[in-house]
Amino acid sequence: MARAEEIDGLDCEGSVHAGALLVLRARLHEVWTLREKALDFTDIEGVHDMRVASRRLRSALRDFAPFLRKAVPQRRLKALADALGLVRDEDVAIEALEKLRAKAPEQLANGIAHVTDERRWKRERAREALESALSEDALAAMQEKYSARFERALRPPLETGENAEEHKAPAVSFRHAGREIILARFRELQDLSLSLYHPFRIKELHRMRIAAKRLRYAIELFSSCWGESLLEMAKEIAALQSSLGELHDCDVWIIDLGARLDARGPGQRAEGAQQMEGHARQAGVWLLGHFVKER
């Protein structure tokens, strides 16, 4: 998993507003610096790294929400994350299909190649959309706009009146806020953990995976306030996240392949399904069996 850049200047005893502003600006800058890498399609890890950076930014915004004077709209950040996700999903699918083709029965190789070519076509369309979303002007405008929004949202409220100093609430420290944020993310994960006893409730398991990811990001963000022991916990949570991720990948494959194989005709196909024919259909049956076993 891609590591986040270290943030210089964080003061654990300083105010959460100052620390949050530093974090959000750093996370936003990190997204910007990965632009060229993400657009270099010869290395699929570039898109992955930028996608993770955008997730860390949105996760930090969610963490600091209780300390914001006003909510920060995330529509453009979500649109960017979605564009990155569409490319990344196809990158992962194509890589998986190429590995499976190498170990599949010889008579199925052409069918798997056909399925792979379909995913490549989808990836090209997704890459075109991503290139538009990552134009230098669009990303620069987004960075400028969000940087200003962060500053406005995190400006401490002004106290007025003769007794302002007496009634002024003590500033919450970055360390104290980190403790509350980590505990909140842990409770979210804990509340979803019962889904492990219901292994076919795939939506709940997927939500648990997201909760694990958010907890890991929060721990990594505030680790400088508590040291290495916190990072060891983050590694354990990363292992849980990876296991849930592999499970989710199998679920996505099973749903997609099942819908394509079940398409009976142009007027009866499931939404988004494409009919499989010939060698591709035989390969689809084999792939479905593979992912059912993997799950």
Secondary structure, DSSP 8 states (H G I E B T S, - for coil): -------TT--TTSBHHHHHHHHHHHHHHHHHHTHHHHH-TTSTHHHHHHHHHHHHHHHHHHHTGGG-SS----HHHHHHHHHHHHHHHHHHHHHHHHHHHHHS-GGGHHHHHHHHHHHHHHHHHHHHHHHHHT-HHHHHHHHHHHHHHHHHHTS-----STTHHHH-----BHHHHHHHHHHHHHHHHHHHGGGGG-TT-HHHHHHHHHHHHHHHHHHHHHGGGT-HHHHHHHHHHHHHHHHHHHHHHHHHHHHHHHHHHT--STTT--TT-----HHHHHHHHHHHHHHHHH-
